[in-house]
Amino acid sequence: MNGQEIKATLGKNIKFIRNNRQYSQALLAEKANISITFLSTIERGLKFPKPSVLGQIAEGLGVEVSELFKTNSAPNIPPIIVNNDSKKMLDRLSKVMTAKVNFAVNNAMEGVFRDFKK
C-alpha cells in the first residue's frame, strides 16, 4: 500500500466511524482538539496527521488507533455506553411508542374490517 492509499484508507475510516457515531466534523474536531479544516483534509485523504493527532482522533471516536487503518472490513466500532437514567428513558420511550403504534394499527385495522363488512 502506498502513501496515498494509506491516507485514503485513514480518511475513509475516520469518516465512517464519525458518521456511525453520528458526530459532526465540528464535534469530532473539538473532541480531538484540531480544526474542522484539518479534519476535513484528513478525511479526504489529502493530509496525514502526526501520531499524536491520530491518538487524539481515535480517542475522540472511542476506538483504538489501529481501527483507523483497517482495509479489508469495516472498523470494529465499540458500542456507545448508555447510563442507567438514559436507558430507563429509552426503555420508557420505546414502550410508549410501541403502545401508540399498536393503537394506530388497531384503529386502522378496525377501519379496514368495518369497510370490508359493508
C-alpha atoms as an extended CHARMM CRD file, in Angstrom:
* protein
*
       118  EXT
         1         1  MET       CA              0.0000000000        0.0000000000        0.0000000000  PROA      1               0.0000000000
         2         2  ASN       CA              1.4620000000        3.3600000000       -0.9790000000  PROA      2               0.0000000000
         3         3  GLY       CA              1.2600000000        6.5980000000        0.9840000000  PROA      3               0.0000000000
         4         4  GLN       CA             -1.7660000000        7.9160000000       -0.8980000000  PROA      4               0.0000000000
         5         5  GLU       CA             -3.6720000000        4.6760000000       -0.2990000000  PROA      5               0.0000000000
         6         6  ILE       CA             -2.8490000000        4.8400000000        3.4200000000  PROA      6               0.0000000000
         7         7  LYS       CA             -4.1360000000        8.4270000000        3.6320000000  PROA      7               0.0000000000
         8         8  ALA       CA             -7.2860000000        7.4600000000        1.7120000000  PROA      8               0.0000000000
         9         9  THR       CA             -7.9430000000        4.4640000000        3.9810000000  PROA      9               0.0000000000
        10        10  LEU       CA             -7.3640000000        6.5400000000        7.0980000000  PROA      10              0.0000000000
        11        11  GLY       CA             -9.6990000000        9.2860000000        5.8990000000  PROA      11              0.0000000000
        12        12  LYS       CA            -12.4140000000        6.8460000000        4.8200000000  PROA      12              0.0000000000
        13        13  ASN       CA            -12.3160000000        5.0340000000        8.1770000000  PROA      13              0.0000000000
        14        14  ILE       CA            -12.3790000000        8.2130000000       10.2540000000  PROA      14              0.0000000000
        15        15  LYS       CA            -15.3830000000        9.4590000000        8.2890000000  PROA      15              0.0000000000
        16        16  PHE       CA            -17.1090000000        6.0510000000        8.5120000000  PROA      16              0.0000000000
        17        17  ILE       CA            -16.6990000000        5.8480000000       12.2890000000  PROA      17              0.0000000000
        18        18  ARG       CA            -17.6150000000        9.5180000000       12.7520000000  PROA      18              0.0000000000
        19        19  ASN       CA            -20.8090000000        9.0560000000       10.7460000000  PROA      19              0.0000000000
        20        20  ASN       CA            -21.5800000000        5.8260000000       12.6150000000  PROA      20              0.0000000000
        21        21  ARG       CA            -21.3080000000        7.7530000000       15.8720000000  PROA      21              0.0000000000
        22        22  GLN       CA            -23.4590000000       10.4950000000       14.3500000000  PROA      22              0.0000000000
        23        23  TYR       CA            -20.7380000000       13.0270000000       15.1000000000  PROA      23              0.0000000000
        24        24  SER       CA            -20.4130000000       16.1540000000       13.0130000000  PROA      24              0.0000000000
        25        25  GLN       CA            -16.9630000000       17.1780000000       11.8500000000  PROA      25              0.0000000000
        26        26  ALA       CA            -17.2050000000       20.0660000000       14.2910000000  PROA      26              0.0000000000
        27        27  LEU       CA            -17.8640000000       17.7510000000       17.2430000000  PROA      27              0.0000000000
        28        28  LEU       CA            -15.0280000000       15.3570000000       16.3870000000  PROA      28              0.0000000000
        29        29  ALA       CA            -12.6580000000       18.2490000000       15.7180000000  PROA      29              0.0000000000
        30        30  GLU       CA            -13.4980000000       19.6400000000       19.1530000000  PROA      30              0.0000000000
        31        31  LYS       CA            -13.0370000000       16.2440000000       20.8360000000  PROA      31              0.0000000000
        32        32  ALA       CA             -9.6960000000       15.7430000000       19.0600000000  PROA      32              0.0000000000
        33        33  ASN       CA             -8.5770000000       19.3320000000       19.6560000000  PROA      33              0.0000000000
        34        34  ILE       CA             -7.9560000000       20.0040000000       15.9390000000  PROA      34              0.0000000000
        35        35  SER       CA             -9.5490000000       22.3600000000       13.4350000000  PROA      35              0.0000000000
        36        36  ILE       CA            -12.5180000000       21.3320000000       11.3180000000  PROA      36              0.0000000000
        37        37  THR       CA            -10.4990000000       22.2310000000        8.2210000000  PROA      37              0.0000000000
        38        38  PHE       CA             -7.6710000000       19.8970000000        9.2210000000  PROA      38              0.0000000000
        39        39  LEU       CA            -10.1150000000       17.0730000000        9.9880000000  PROA      39              0.0000000000
        40        40  SER       CA            -11.7500000000       17.5930000000        6.6030000000  PROA      40              0.0000000000
        41        41  THR       CA             -8.4070000000       17.3490000000        4.7800000000  PROA      41              0.0000000000
        42        42  ILE       CA             -7.5940000000       14.1380000000        6.6730000000  PROA      42              0.0000000000
        43        43  GLU       CA            -10.9860000000       12.6220000000        5.8410000000  PROA      43              0.0000000000
        44        44  ARG       CA            -10.4930000000       13.4830000000        2.1610000000  PROA      44              0.0000000000
        45        45  GLY       CA             -7.1030000000       11.7370000000        2.1900000000  PROA      45              0.0000000000
        46        46  LEU       CA             -5.1790000000       14.9260000000        1.4860000000  PROA      46              0.0000000000
        47        47  LYS       CA             -3.1350000000       15.1150000000        4.6950000000  PROA      47              0.0000000000
        48        48  PHE       CA             -1.6630000000       12.6520000000        7.1590000000  PROA      48              0.0000000000
        49        49  PRO       CA             -1.6730000000       13.7230000000       10.8160000000  PROA      49              0.0000000000
        50        50  LYS       CA              1.1470000000       13.3210000000       13.3140000000  PROA      50              0.0000000000
        51        51  PRO       CA              0.9180000000       10.2390000000       15.5620000000  PROA      51              0.0000000000
        52        52  SER       CA             -0.1960000000       12.3640000000       18.4990000000  PROA      52              0.0000000000
        53        53  VAL       CA             -3.0960000000       13.7490000000       16.4630000000  PROA      53              0.0000000000
        54        54  LEU       CA             -4.0150000000       10.2180000000       15.3370000000  PROA      54              0.0000000000
        55        55  GLY       CA             -4.2730000000        9.3220000000       19.0160000000  PROA      55              0.0000000000
        56        56  GLN       CA             -6.4920000000       12.3390000000       19.6980000000  PROA      56              0.0000000000
        57        57  ILE       CA             -8.8030000000       11.4510000000       16.7980000000  PROA      57              0.0000000000
        58        58  ALA       CA             -9.0170000000        7.7970000000       17.8590000000  PROA      58              0.0000000000
        59        59  GLU       CA             -9.7660000000        8.8400000000       21.4410000000  PROA      59              0.0000000000
        60        60  GLY       CA            -12.4220000000       11.2840000000       20.2240000000  PROA      60              0.0000000000
        61        61  LEU       CA            -14.0480000000        8.4500000000       18.2830000000  PROA      61              0.0000000000
        62        62  GLY       CA            -13.6860000000        5.9360000000       21.1250000000  PROA      62              0.0000000000
        63        63  VAL       CA            -11.5930000000        3.4490000000       19.1250000000  PROA      63              0.0000000000
        64        64  GLU       CA             -8.0180000000        2.1650000000       19.0230000000  PROA      64              0.0000000000
        65        65  VAL       CA             -5.6800000000        3.8530000000       16.5200000000  PROA      65              0.0000000000
        66        66  SER       CA             -5.3620000000        0.5400000000       14.6580000000  PROA      66              0.0000000000
        67        67  GLU       CA             -9.0800000000        0.6990000000       13.7890000000  PROA      67              0.0000000000
        68        68  LEU       CA             -8.3740000000        3.8020000000       11.7120000000  PROA      68              0.0000000000
        69        69  PHE       CA             -6.1830000000        1.7760000000        9.3160000000  PROA      69              0.0000000000
        70        70  LYS       CA             -8.3300000000       -1.3180000000        8.6680000000  PROA      70              0.0000000000
        71        71  THR       CA             -8.5110000000       -2.1190000000        4.9700000000  PROA      71              0.0000000000
        72        72  ASN       CA            -10.4360000000       -5.3650000000        4.4460000000  PROA      72              0.0000000000
        73        73  SER       CA            -13.5140000000       -4.7530000000        6.5610000000  PROA      73              0.0000000000
        74        74  ALA       CA            -15.3560000000       -2.0440000000        8.3660000000  PROA      74              0.0000000000
        75        75  PRO       CA            -13.6110000000       -0.8570000000       11.5270000000  PROA      75              0.0000000000
        76        76  ASN       CA            -14.6380000000       -2.5710000000       14.7600000000  PROA      76              0.0000000000
        77        77  ILE       CA            -16.6440000000        0.1380000000       16.4620000000  PROA      77              0.0000000000
        78        78  PRO       CA            -17.4250000000       -0.4350000000       20.1350000000  PROA      78              0.0000000000
        79        79  PRO       CA            -20.9670000000        0.4530000000       21.1650000000  PROA      79              0.0000000000
        80        80  ILE       CA            -21.7320000000        3.7170000000       22.8790000000  PROA      80              0.0000000000
        81        81  ILE       CA            -22.4060000000        3.0840000000       26.5520000000  PROA      81              0.0000000000
        82        82  VAL       CA            -25.7000000000        4.4600000000       27.8420000000  PROA      82              0.0000000000
        83        83  ASN       CA            -26.0190000000        5.2610000000       31.5420000000  PROA      83              0.0000000000
        84        84  ASN       CA            -28.9160000000        3.8770000000       33.6220000000  PROA      84              0.0000000000
        85        85  ASP       CA            -31.0070000000        7.0610000000       33.5290000000  PROA      85              0.0000000000
        86        86  SER       CA            -30.7430000000        7.2540000000       29.7440000000  PROA      86              0.0000000000
        87        87  LYS       CA            -31.5060000000        3.5400000000       29.4370000000  PROA      87              0.0000000000
        88        88  LYS       CA            -34.6390000000        3.9200000000       31.5860000000  PROA      88              0.0000000000
        89        89  MET       CA            -35.7470000000        6.8700000000       29.4760000000  PROA      89              0.0000000000
        90        90  LEU       CA            -35.1410000000        4.9520000000       26.2270000000  PROA      90              0.0000000000
        91        91  ASP       CA            -36.9980000000        1.8970000000       27.5610000000  PROA      91              0.0000000000
        92        92  ARG       CA            -39.9750000000        4.0370000000       28.5720000000  PROA      92              0.0000000000
        93        93  LEU       CA            -39.9550000000        5.8620000000       25.2360000000  PROA      93              0.0000000000
        94        94  SER       CA            -39.8660000000        2.5260000000       23.4380000000  PROA      94              0.0000000000
        95        95  LYS       CA            -42.8800000000        1.2620000000       25.4090000000  PROA      95              0.0000000000
        96        96  VAL       CA            -44.8450000000        4.4610000000       24.7870000000  PROA      96              0.0000000000
        97        97  MET       CA            -44.0510000000        4.4060000000       21.0720000000  PROA      97              0.0000000000
        98        98  THR       CA            -44.9410000000        0.7060000000       20.8190000000  PROA      98              0.0000000000
        99        99  ALA       CA            -48.2870000000        1.3750000000       22.5080000000  PROA      99              0.0000000000
       100       100  LYS       CA            -49.0010000000        4.2960000000       20.1700000000  PROA      100             0.0000000000
       101       101  VAL       CA            -48.0820000000        2.2610000000       17.0900000000  PROA      101             0.0000000000
       102       102  ASN       CA            -50.2320000000       -0.6580000000       18.2780000000  PROA      102             0.0000000000
       103       103  PHE       CA            -53.1450000000        1.7150000000       18.8930000000  PROA      103             0.0000000000
       104       104  ALA       CA            -52.7810000000        3.2540000000       15.4190000000  PROA      104             0.0000000000
       105       105  VAL       CA            -52.5140000000       -0.1510000000       13.7260000000  PROA      105             0.0000000000
       106       106  ASN       CA            -55.5540000000       -1.4790000000       15.6270000000  PROA      106             0.0000000000
       107       107  ASN       CA            -57.6060000000        1.5750000000       14.6460000000  PROA      107             0.0000000000
       108       108  ALA       CA            -56.5430000000        1.2120000000       11.0250000000  PROA      108             0.0000000000
       109       109  MET       CA            -57.3700000000       -2.4910000000       11.0040000000  PROA      109             0.0000000000
       110       110  GLU       CA            -60.7820000000       -1.8450000000       12.5650000000  PROA      110             0.0000000000
       111       111  GLY       CA            -61.4630000000        0.6480000000        9.7880000000  PROA      111             0.0000000000
       112       112  VAL       CA            -60.4220000000       -1.8650000000        7.1340000000  PROA      112             0.0000000000
       113       113  PHE       CA            -62.6480000000       -4.5860000000        8.6270000000  PROA      113             0.0000000000
       114       114  ARG       CA            -65.5250000000       -2.1330000000        9.0290000000  PROA      114             0.0000000000
       115       115  ASP       CA            -65.2070000000       -1.1330000000        5.3400000000  PROA      115             0.0000000000
       116       116  PHE       CA            -64.8340000000       -4.7670000000        4.3290000000  PROA      116             0.0000000000
       117       117  LYS       CA            -68.0800000000       -5.7650000000        6.0900000000  PROA      117             0.0000000000
       118       118  LYS       CA            -70.1010000000       -3.1120000000        4.1900000000  PROA      118             0.0000000000
